[in-house]
Amino acid sequence: MAADLKVGVVDLRKLVDQSSQSQKSQADLKKEFQPRETKLVNEQKELKKLEEKLEKDIAAMNDADKRKLEKELIDRGREFKRSMDEMRQDYGLRANQEMAKIQKVVQEAIQTVAKDQNFDLILVDGVAYAKDALNITSEVEKKLGGGGSKK
């Protein structure tokens, strides 16, 4: 029975990383998060200017002004850190959502190729060795590029 078994191997990481769906998803995420990232970069520059002002003018400042500037620096630093953490969490969540969509599309393409070519078994991660003739990654890539790009 084992002699009649048709087996294929797929490089899942390559399919997920190099698919047009993955590239589009990465571009969409960058576009979605670019305004927040730009805002944070600008805020970081402002904080740096505030630090430099405090260092430069500290000797000439009275105690009240010095405390006020130090408090502003601390408060804005906390707000910056909170905003940065929030953006990282949001980005991670969105990236995971997009990855799940891509993995679903890739899985559907693998199943389509397997059914179309009458494979009994398709192996992915954890394959220690497989002959090149068993590797159907390029066929699945073609399926992903030509009509497998559901979202």
NUSEVEX-158699 format. One line per 8 residues: number of its first residue (from 1); their letters; for each residue x, z, y of N, C-alpha, C, O. Coordinates in steps of 0.05 Angstrom, whole numbers, plus 32768, in hexadecimal, padded with zeros to 4 digits. Example, Ala and Ser with C-alpha at 12.3 -4.5 7.8 and 13.67 -1.06 7.14 Angstrom:
BEGIN
1> as> 8108/809C/7F8E/80F6/809C/7FA6/8108/809C/7FBE/811D/80A9/7FBE  8101/808E/7FD3/8111/808F/7FEB/8102/809D/8001/810C/80A1/8017
//
This chain:
BEGIN
1> maadlkvg> 8011/8000/7FE8/8000/8000/8000/8011/8000/8019/800B/7FF2/802D  8028/800F/8019/8039/8011/8031/8044/7FF5/8039/804A/7FF0/8050  8048/7FE4/8025/8053/7FC9/802B/803F/7FB9/803B/8048/7FA7/804A  8026/7FBE/8039/8012/7FAE/8048/800B/7FBA/8063/7FFB/7FAF/8071  8018/7FCF/806A/8013/7FDD/8083/8020/7FCE/809A/8039/7FCA/809A  8011/7FC7/80AF/801D/7FB9/80C6/8020/7FCE/80DC/800D/7FDA/80E6  803A/7FD3/80E3/8041/7FE8/80F6/804E/7FDC/810F/805D/7FC8/810D  8047/7FE7/8126/8053/7FDF/813F/805D/7FF7/814E/8054/800E/8149
9> vvdlrklv> 8070/7FF3/8160/807B/8008/8170/8079/8000/818D/807D/7FE9/8195  8072/8014/819E/806E/800F/81BB/807F/8023/81CA/807F/803B/81C4  808D/801A/81DF/809B/802B/81F1/8088/8033/8207/8085/8025/821C  807A/8049/8203/8065/8052/8215/806F/8058/8231/8063/8051/8245  8087/8065/8232/8092/806C/824C/8097/8052/825D/8091/8052/8275  80A2/803E/8250/80A7/8025/825E/808D/8019/8268/808B/800F/827F  8079/8019/8257/805F/800D/825F/8053/801C/8277/8049/8010/8289  8054/8036/8276/8048/8046/828B/8058/8043/82A5/804D/8040/82BB
17> dqssqsqk> 8073/8045/82A3/8084/8045/82BB/8085/8029/82C8/8086/8027/82E0  8084/8014/82B8/8089/7FFA/82C3/8070/7FE9/82C6/8071/7FD1/82CE  8059/7FF3/82BF/8040/7FE4/82C1/8039/7FDE/82DF/8040/7FEE/82F1  802B/7FC9/82E3/8022/7FC2/82FE/800F/7FD8/8308/800E/7FDD/8320  8000/7FE4/82F6/7FEE/7FF9/82FE/7FFD/8011/8308/7FF5/801E/831B  8014/8017/82FB/8024/802E/8304/8031/8028/831F/8031/803A/8331  803B/8010/8323/8047/8009/833D/8032/800A/8353/8038/8014/8369  801A/8000/834D/8004/8001/8362/7FFD/801E/8368/7FF8/8025/837F
25> sqadlkke> 7FFB/802E/8353/7FF4/804A/8356/8009/8059/8368/8001/8068/8379  8022/8054/8362/8037/8060/8373/8035/8058/8390/8039/8068/83A2  8030/803E/8394/802D/8034/83B0/8015/8041/83BD/8016/8048/83D5  7FFF/8043/83AF/7FE7/804F/83BA/7FEB/806D/83C1/7FE2/8076/83D5  7FF9/807B/83AF/7FFF/8097/83B4/8011/809A/83CD/800D/80AC/83DE  8025/8089/83CF/8037/808A/83E6/8027/8085/8400/802A/8093/8414  8015/8071/83FF/8005/806B/8416/7FF2/8082/841D/7FEE/8088/8435  7FE7/808E/8409/7FD4/80A4/840D/7FE2/80BD/8419/7FD6/80CB/842A
33> fqpretkl> 7FFA/80C3/8410/8008/80DB/8419/801B/80D7/8430/8026/80EA/843A  8020/80BE/8438/8033/80B9/844D/802C/80C6/8468/803E/80D2/8474  8013/80C6/8471/800D/80D4/848A/8013/80F2/8489/801D/80FD/849D  800D/80FF/8473/8012/811B/8471/8030/8120/8470/803A/8133/847D  803F/810F/8462/805C/8112/8461/8068/810E/847C/807A/811D/8484  805F/80FA/848B/8069/80F5/84A6/8064/810D/84B8/8075/8115/84C7  804C/8118/84B6/8045/812F/84C6/8057/8147/84C0/8060/8155/84D2  805D/814B/84A7/806F/8161/849F/808B/815C/84A8/8099/816F/84B0
41> vneqkelk> 8095/8144/84A6/80B0/813E/84B0/80B2/8143/84CE/80C5/814F/84D7  809D/813C/84DD/809D/8141/84FA/809C/815F/8500/80AA/8168/8512  808C/816D/84F0/808B/818A/84F4/80A6/8197/84EE/80AE/81AA/84FC  80B3/818D/84DA/80CD/8198/84D3/80E1/8193/84E9/80F2/81A5/84F0  80E0/817C/84F6/80F1/8176/850D/80EB/8189/8524/80FD/8192/8532  80D2/818E/8529/80CA/81A0/853E/80D4/81BC/8539/80DD/81CA/854B  80D2/81C5/8520/80DC/81E0/8519/80FA/81E1/851E/8104/81F5/8527  8109/81CC/8517/8126/81CB/851B/812C/81CD/8539/813E/81DC/8541
49> kleeklek> 811C/81BF/8549/8120/81C0/8566/811B/81DC/8571/812A/81E6/8582  8107/81E9/8567/8100/8204/856F/8116/8217/8567/811D/8229/8577  8121/8214/854F/8138/8225/8547/8150/8221/8559/815D/8234/8562  8156/8208/855F/816C/8202/8571/8168/820D/858D/817B/8218/8599  8150/820C/8597/8149/8217/85B1/814E/8235/85B1/8159/8241/85C4  8144/8242/859B/8148/825F/8599/8166/8266/8599/816E/8279/85A6  8175/8258/8589/8192/825E/8587/81A0/8259/85A2/81B1/8269/85AA  8198/8244/85AF/81A6/823C/85C8/819E/824F/85DF/81AF/8257/85EF
57> diaamnda> 8184/8256/85E1/817B/8265/85F8/8178/8283/85F3/816F/8292/8605  817F/828D/85DB/817A/82A9/85D4/8187/82BD/85E7/817C/82D2/85EE  819F/82B6/85F0/81AE/82C9/8602/81A0/82CB/861D/81A1/82E0/862A  8194/82B5/8626/8187/82B5/8641/816A/82BE/8641/815E/82C1/8656  815F/82C3/8629/8142/82CA/8628/813F/82E9/8629/814F/82F8/8621  8128/82F0/8635/8121/830D/8634/8115/8313/8619/810F/8301/8609  8113/832C/8612/810A/8334/85F8/80EE/832A/85F0/80E9/8322/85DA  80DC/832A/8604/80C0/8320/85FE/80C0/8303/85F7/80B3/82FB/85E4
65> dkrkleke> 80CF/82F2/8606/80D0/82D6/8601/80DD/82D0/85E6/80D5/82BF/85D7  80F2/82E0/85E1/8101/82DC/85C8/80EF/82E2/85B0/80EE/82D3/859D  80E0/82F8/85B1/80CE/8300/859B/80B8/82EB/8598/80B0/82E4/8582  80AD/82E2/85AF/8098/82CE/85AE/80A2/82B4/85A0/8094/82A9/858F  80BA/82AB/85A7/80C5/8293/859B/80CB/8297/857D/80C6/8286/856D  80D6/82AE/8577/80DB/82B5/855B/80C2/82B5/854A/80C1/82AB/8534  80AD/82C1/8556/8093/82C3/8548/8088/82A7/8544/807E/82A0/852E  8089/8296/8558/807F/827B/8556/808F/826C/8540/8083/825D/8531
73> lidrgref> 80A9/8270/8540/80B9/8262/852C/80B1/826B/850F/80AF/825B/84FD  80AD/8285/850C/80A6/8290/84F2/808A/8286/84E9/8086/827D/84D3  8077/8287/84FC/805C/827D/84F6/805B/8260/84EF/804E/8258/84DC  8069/8250/84FF/8069/8233/84F9/8078/822D/84E0/8071/821A/84D1  808D/823C/84DA/809B/8239/84C0/808A/823F/84A8/808A/8230/8495  807A/8254/84AA/8067/825A/8495/8052/8244/8491/804C/823C/847B  8047/823B/84A7/8033/8226/84A7/803F/820C/849B/8032/81FE/848B  8058/8206/84A2/8065/81EF/8497/8068/81F1/8479/8063/81DE/846A
81> krsmdemr> 8072/8208/8470/8076/820D/8453/805B/820B/8444/805A/81FE/842F  8046/8216/8450/802C/8215/8443/8022/81F8/8441/8018/81F0/842C  8025/81E9/8457/801D/81CD/8457/802D/81BC/8443/8023/81AB/8435  8047/81C2/8441/8058/81B4/842E/8050/81BA/8412/804E/81A7/8401  804B/81D3/840C/8043/81DB/83F1/8028/81CE/83EA/8024/81C4/83D3  8016/81CE/83FD/7FFB/81C2/83F9/7FFE/81A4/83F3/7FF0/8199/83E2  800F/8196/8402/8012/817A/83FE/801E/8174/83E3/8016/8162/83D5  8032/8184/83DB/803E/8180/83C0/802A/8184/83AA/8029/8175/8396
89> qdyglran> 8019/8198/83AD/8004/819D/8399/7FF0/8186/8398/7FE9/817D/8383  7FE7/817D/83AF/7FD4/8167/83B1/7FE0/814E/83A5/7FD3/813F/8396  7FFA/8149/83AB/8007/8131/83A1/8009/8133/8382/8004/811F/8374  8011/814A/8378/8013/814D/835B/7FF8/8149/834D/7FF7/813C/8338  7FE3/8153/8359/7FC8/8150/834D/7FC1/8132/834D/7FB7/8128/8339  7FC4/8125/8363/7FBD/8108/8365/7FCF/80F8/8353/7FC5/80E5/8346  7FE8/80FE/8351/7FFA/80EF/833F/7FF2/80F2/8322/7FF2/80DF/8313  7FEA/810A/831B/7FE0/810F/8300/7FC6/8100/82FA/7FC2/80F5/82E4
97> qemakiqk> 7FB4/80FE/830E/7F9B/80EF/830B/7FA1/80D1/8307/7F96/80C4/82F5  7FB4/80C7/8317/7FBB/80AB/8314/7FC9/80A6/82F9/7FC4/8091/82ED  7FDA/80B8/82F1/7FE8/80B4/82D7/7FD4/80B4/82C0/7FD7/80A4/82AD  7FBF/80C4/82C1/7FAB/80C4/82AC/7F9D/80A9/82AB/7F97/809F/8295  7F97/809E/82C2/7F8A/8083/82C3/7F9C/806E/82B7/7F93/805D/82A7  7FB6/806F/82BE/7FC9/805C/82B3/7FCC/805F/8295/7FCD/804B/8287  7FCE/8077/828C/7FD1/807C/826F/7FB8/8071/8260/7FBB/8067/824A  7FA1/8074/826C/7F89/806A/825F/7F8A/804B/825D/7F83/8040/8248
105> vvqeaiqt> 7F92/803E/8272/7F94/8021/8272/7FA9/8018/825E/7FA4/8005/824F  7FBF/8025/825D/7FD5/801E/824A/7FCB/8022/822D/7FD0/8012/821C  7FBD/8038/8228/7FB3/803E/820D/7F9F/8028/8205/7F9F/801F/81EE  7F8E/8020/8217/7F7A/800B/8211/7F89/7FF0/820B/7F81/7FE2/81F9  7F9E/7FEA/8219/7FAE/7FD2/8214/7FBB/7FD3/81F9/7FBC/7FBF/81EA  7FC6/7FEA/81F2/7FD3/7FEE/81D8/7FBE/7FE9/81C2/7FC3/7FDB/81AE  7FA7/7FF5/81C5/7F92/7FF2/81B1/7F88/7FD5/81AE/7F83/7FCB/8198  7F86/7FC7/81C5/7F7E/7FAB/81C4/7F92/7F9A/81B5/7F8B/7F8A/81A4
113> vakdqnfd> 7FAC/7F9E/81BB/7FC1/7F8E/81AE/7FC1/7F95/8190/7FC3/7F83/817F  7FBE/7FAF/8189/7FBD/7FB7/816D/7FA6/7FAA/815E/7FAA/7FA1/8148  7F8F/7FAA/816A/7F77/7F9E/815D/7F7A/7F7F/815C/7F74/7F73/8147  7F83/7F73/8172/7F86/7F56/8172/7F9A/7F4C/815D/7F97/7F36/8152  7FAF/7F5B/8158/7FC4/7F53/8145/7FC3/7F61/812A/7FD6/7F60/811A  7FAD/7F6F/8126/7FA8/7F7C/810C/7FBE/7F90/8104/7FC6/7F91/80ED  7FC6/7FA1/8117/7FD9/7FB6/8110/7FC9/7FCD/8103/7FB3/7FD3/810B  7FD6/7FDA/80F0/7FCB/7FF1/80E3/7FD3/800B/80F1/7FC5/801F/80F1
121> lilvdgva> 7FEB/800A/80FE/7FF6/8022/8109/8009/801A/8121/8019/8008/811E  8005/8027/8137/8016/8024/814E/8023/803F/8154/8015/8053/8157  803E/8040/8155/804C/8058/815B/8056/8058/8178/805E/8043/8182  8056/806F/8184/8061/8072/81A0/8076/8087/819F/8086/8088/818C  8076/8099/81B2/808B/80AE/81B5/8094/80BA/819B/8084/80BE/8188  80AD/80C0/8199/80B8/80CF/8182/80C2/80BD/816C/80C7/80C7/8156  80C5/80A3/8171/80CF/8091/815C/80ED/8091/815E/80F9/808A/8172  80FA/8099/8148/8117/809B/8147/8124/807F/8144/8139/807A/8150
129> yakdalni> 8117/806D/8135/8122/8052/8132/810B/803F/812A/80F9/8047/811B  810D/8027/8135/80FA/8012/812D/8108/7FF8/8131/8116/7FF4/8145  8104/7FE5/811F/810F/7FCA/8122/8102/7FBD/813B/80EB/7FC3/8142  8112/7FAD/8148/8108/7F9F/8160/80EE/7F8F/815A/80DD/7F8C/816B  80EC/7F85/8142/80D4/7F75/813A/80BB/7F85/813B/80A5/7F7A/813D  80BD/7F9F/8139/80A5/7FB1/8139/809C/7FB8/8156/8086/7FC1/815A  80AE/7FB3/8169/80A9/7FBB/8184/8095/7FA7/8191/809C/7F90/8195  807E/7FB1/8199/8069/7FA0/81A5/8065/7FA7/81C2/8051/7F9F/81CE
137> tsevekkl> 8078/7FB5/81CE/8076/7FBD/81EA/8071/7FA5/81FC/8060/7FA6/820E  8080/7F90/81F9/807D/7F78/820A/8061/7F6C/8208/8057/7F61/821B  8056/7F6C/81F0/803B/7F61/81ED/8026/7F73/81FB/8013/7F68/8206  802A/7F8D/81FA/8018/7F9F/8208/801C/7F9B/8226/8008/7F9C/8235  8035/7F97/8230/803A/7F92/824C/802A/7F79/8255/801F/7F79/826B  802B/7F64/8245/801C/7F4C/824C/7FFE/7F52/824E/7FF1/7F48/8261  7FF4/7F62/823C/7FD7/7F69/823D/7FD1/7F79/8256/7FBC/7F76/8262  7FE3/7F8B/825E/7FDF/7F9B/8276/7FE0/7F89/828F/7FD0/7F8D/82A1
145> ggggskk> 7FF1/7F76/828F/7FF4/7F64/82A7/7FDD/7F50/82A9/7FD6/7F48/82BF  7FD2/7F48/8292/7FBE/7F33/8292/7FA3/7F3D/8289/7F9B/7F37/8273  7F95/7F4B/829A/7F7A/7F53/8294/7F77/7F70/828B/7F61/7F79/8288  7F8E/7F7D/8287/7F8C/7F99/827F/7F8D/7FAC/8296/7F90/7FC4/8292  7F8B/7FA1/82AE/7F8F/7FB2/82C6/7F75/7FBE/82D0/7F70/7FBD/82E8  7F66/7FCA/82BE/7F4E/7FD9/82C7/7F57/7FF2/82D5/7F6D/7FFC/82CF  7F47/7FFC/82E7/7F4F/8015/82F4/7F3A/8029/82F1/7F3D/8040/82FB
//
